[in-house]
């Protein structure tokens, strides 16, 4: 059974016009929240016909497209080529706007370790470590992101079911354990450049490792060899 989440409420909502460097424009309804478990200033962006998507969901229709996107100052703002975060954000906004749904902008820089530590990890990557090894060498977790606040935001917005725009199986696993019904995982595109090839290779290897571990665990649970894991806080 998923744990009951603390109740969050909508603090403010405001309409913001968006314009990207390639000329793409759209409008977002931006929501802020009170009562999120980590106390951070996460945002939800309602894109396209998000209100209609909520109405269809409430009537038993299709789940809206949702992307939890973790903040990346270097990629999202400065266009860093060391990762694929900026292009993923740009793609997500358009794909969600076309169908109606939500982008959750989560303040989890550097897979949760923070901006300065992420830049320290870059220095270690320049010395030969991959992105996950570098985090561990700094005494941090490979991926410290937690999606409890994201699940709270979805509950507050009235979104119990989602089509999850993500190639990261851990997002789907965490949200499922937090009570969100992930009816489909929609893969993001691959944004390869000479500067991020090693980074993307490490991410792909980690995703495959996580999915293999999940398959083994699911088989053990079904066979009665292991209990279901509780929701991690």
C-alpha positions as CSV (number, residue, x, y, z in Angstrom):
1,X,0.0,0.0,0.0
2,X,1.3,3.5,-0.9
3,X,1.9,5.8,2.1
4,X,-0.5,8.6,2.7
5,X,1.1,11.8,1.6
6,X,0.9,15.0,3.6
7,X,-1.7,17.3,2.0
8,X,-0.3,20.3,0.0
9,X,-2.3,23.2,-1.3
10,X,-2.0,25.6,-4.2
11,X,-0.4,28.9,-3.0
12,X,-0.5,30.9,-6.2
13,X,-1.3,30.4,-9.9
14,X,-0.4,32.8,-12.6
15,X,-0.2,32.8,-16.4
16,X,3.3,33.1,-17.9
17,X,4.1,33.4,-21.7
18,X,7.1,31.2,-22.7
19,X,9.5,31.8,-25.5
20,X,12.5,29.5,-26.3
21,X,15.7,30.4,-28.2
22,X,14.5,28.4,-31.3
23,X,11.4,30.6,-31.6
24,X,8.9,28.2,-30.1
25,X,6.3,30.0,-27.9
26,X,3.5,28.9,-25.7
27,X,1.7,29.9,-22.5
28,X,1.9,28.2,-19.1
29,X,-0.3,28.4,-16.1
30,X,2.3,28.3,-13.3
31,X,1.3,26.9,-9.9
32,X,3.2,27.3,-6.6
33,X,2.4,25.2,-3.5
34,X,2.3,25.2,0.3
35,X,3.0,22.2,2.4
36,X,5.5,20.3,0.2
37,X,7.5,17.9,2.3
38,X,10.9,19.2,1.4
39,X,10.1,22.8,1.7
40,X,11.5,23.6,-1.7
41,X,10.0,26.0,-4.3
42,X,8.9,23.5,-6.9
43,X,6.6,24.6,-9.8
44,X,3.9,23.0,-11.8
45,X,3.4,24.3,-15.3
46,X,0.0,23.6,-16.9
47,X,0.5,23.5,-20.6
48,X,-1.8,23.4,-23.6
49,X,-5.4,22.5,-22.7
50,X,-4.4,21.3,-19.2
51,X,-7.9,22.2,-17.8
52,X,-9.5,20.1,-20.4
53,X,-7.1,17.3,-19.7
54,X,-8.2,17.4,-16.0
55,X,-11.9,17.3,-17.0
56,X,-11.3,14.3,-19.3
57,X,-9.3,12.5,-16.5
58,X,-12.1,13.2,-14.0
59,X,-14.6,11.7,-16.4
60,X,-12.6,8.5,-16.7
61,X,-10.8,9.5,-19.9
62,X,-7.1,9.4,-20.8
63,X,-4.4,10.3,-18.3
64,X,-2.6,13.6,-19.0
65,X,1.0,13.7,-20.1
66,X,3.3,14.7,-17.2
67,X,7.0,15.3,-17.0
68,X,8.9,15.7,-13.7
69,X,11.9,17.7,-14.8
70,X,14.7,18.3,-12.3
71,X,16.3,21.8,-12.4
72,X,19.5,22.1,-14.3
73,X,20.8,25.7,-14.3
74,X,23.7,24.9,-16.7
75,X,21.6,23.1,-19.2
76,X,18.1,24.7,-18.9
77,X,19.4,28.3,-18.7
78,X,22.9,28.4,-20.2
79,X,22.6,25.8,-22.8
80,X,25.4,23.5,-21.5
81,X,26.3,20.7,-23.9
82,X,27.5,18.5,-21.1
83,X,24.0,17.1,-20.5
84,X,20.7,16.8,-22.4
85,X,18.6,18.7,-19.9
86,X,17.9,21.8,-21.9
87,X,16.7,20.0,-25.0
88,X,14.7,17.6,-22.9
89,X,12.9,20.6,-21.2
90,X,12.3,22.2,-24.6
91,X,10.9,19.0,-26.0
92,X,8.7,18.3,-23.0
93,X,7.1,21.7,-23.0
94,X,6.0,21.3,-26.7
95,X,4.9,17.7,-26.4
96,X,2.8,18.4,-23.3
97,X,1.4,21.6,-24.8
98,X,0.2,19.6,-27.8
99,X,-1.9,17.2,-25.7
100,X,-2.6,19.1,-22.4
101,X,-0.8,18.2,-19.2
102,X,1.8,19.3,-16.7
103,X,5.5,19.8,-16.4
104,X,6.7,19.6,-12.8
105,X,9.9,21.8,-12.4
106,X,11.7,20.3,-9.5
107,X,14.4,22.1,-7.6
108,X,16.8,19.1,-7.5
109,X,19.9,20.4,-9.2
110,X,22.6,17.9,-10.1
111,X,20.4,14.8,-9.4
112,X,19.8,16.2,-6.0
113,X,23.3,17.1,-4.9
114,X,23.2,20.9,-5.7
115,X,24.8,23.2,-8.2
116,X,28.3,23.5,-6.6
117,X,28.6,19.8,-6.0
118,X,27.5,19.1,-9.6
119,X,30.3,21.3,-10.9
120,X,32.7,19.5,-8.6
121,X,31.5,16.3,-10.2
122,X,32.1,17.8,-13.6
123,X,35.8,18.2,-12.6
124,X,35.9,14.5,-11.6
125,X,34.3,13.5,-14.9
126,X,37.1,15.4,-16.7
127,X,39.5,13.2,-14.8
128,X,37.8,10.0,-16.1
129,X,34.9,9.2,-13.8
130,X,31.4,8.9,-15.2
131,X,28.5,11.0,-13.9
132,X,27.5,8.5,-11.3
133,X,31.0,7.6,-10.1
134,X,31.7,11.3,-9.7
135,X,28.8,11.7,-7.3
136,X,29.9,8.8,-5.2
137,X,33.5,10.0,-5.2
138,X,32.1,13.2,-3.6
139,X,30.5,11.2,-0.9
140,X,27.0,11.6,-2.3
141,X,24.5,9.2,-3.8
142,X,24.5,8.3,-7.5
143,X,21.0,9.9,-7.7
144,X,19.6,11.7,-4.7
145,X,16.4,12.8,-6.3
146,X,13.1,12.2,-4.4
147,X,9.7,12.5,-6.1
148,X,7.5,12.8,-2.9
149,X,6.9,16.5,-3.5
150,X,6.0,15.7,-7.2
151,X,3.4,13.2,-6.0
152,X,2.0,15.8,-3.6
153,X,1.8,18.3,-6.4
154,X,-0.1,15.9,-8.7
155,X,-2.5,15.0,-5.9
156,X,-3.1,18.7,-5.2
157,X,-3.8,19.3,-9.0
158,X,-6.2,16.4,-9.1
159,X,-4.0,14.1,-11.2
160,X,-4.0,10.5,-9.8
161,X,-3.1,9.0,-13.2
162,X,-0.4,10.0,-15.6
163,X,1.3,9.2,-18.8
164,X,4.8,9.8,-17.7
165,X,7.2,11.5,-20.1
166,X,10.5,10.1,-19.0
167,X,13.1,7.6,-20.0
168,X,14.1,7.2,-16.4
169,X,12.5,4.0,-14.8
170,X,13.3,5.3,-11.3
171,X,10.8,8.2,-11.7
172,X,8.0,5.7,-12.6
173,X,9.0,3.4,-9.7
174,X,9.0,6.2,-7.1
175,X,5.8,7.8,-8.3
176,X,4.0,4.4,-8.3
177,X,5.1,3.7,-4.8
178,X,3.8,7.2,-3.8
179,X,0.4,6.4,-5.1
180,X,0.5,7.8,-8.6
181,X,-0.9,5.5,-11.3
182,X,1.6,5.6,-14.1
183,X,-0.4,4.1,-16.9
184,X,2.3,4.6,-19.6
185,X,5.9,5.7,-19.7
186,X,6.5,7.8,-22.8
187,X,10.2,7.9,-23.7
188,X,12.0,11.2,-24.3
189,X,14.1,11.7,-27.4
190,X,17.9,11.3,-27.4
191,X,19.8,14.5,-27.7
192,X,23.4,13.4,-28.5
193,X,26.3,15.8,-28.9
194,X,30.1,15.2,-28.8
195,X,30.2,16.8,-25.4
196,X,27.5,14.6,-23.8
197,X,28.1,11.2,-25.4
198,X,29.8,9.7,-22.3
199,X,27.1,11.2,-20.1
200,X,24.3,9.7,-22.1
201,X,26.0,6.3,-22.3
202,X,26.2,6.3,-18.5
203,X,22.6,7.2,-18.2
204,X,21.5,4.5,-20.6
205,X,23.6,1.9,-18.7
206,X,22.1,3.0,-15.4
207,X,18.5,2.9,-16.7
208,X,19.1,-0.6,-18.0
209,X,20.6,-1.7,-14.6
210,X,17.6,-0.2,-12.7
211,X,15.0,-1.9,-15.0
212,X,16.8,-5.3,-14.7
213,X,16.8,-5.0,-10.9
214,X,13.1,-4.1,-10.9
215,X,12.3,-7.1,-13.0
216,X,14.1,-9.4,-10.5
217,X,12.5,-7.8,-7.5
218,X,9.0,-8.1,-9.1
219,X,9.6,-11.7,-9.8
220,X,10.7,-12.3,-6.2
221,X,7.6,-10.5,-4.9
222,X,5.2,-12.5,-7.1
223,X,7.0,-15.7,-6.0
224,X,6.7,-14.8,-2.4
225,X,10.5,-14.6,-1.9
226,X,10.5,-10.9,-1.0
227,X,8.2,-8.4,0.5
228,X,7.1,-5.3,-1.3
229,X,9.4,-2.4,-0.5
230,X,7.9,0.5,1.5
231,X,7.9,4.0,0.0
232,X,11.2,5.7,0.6
233,X,11.2,9.1,2.1
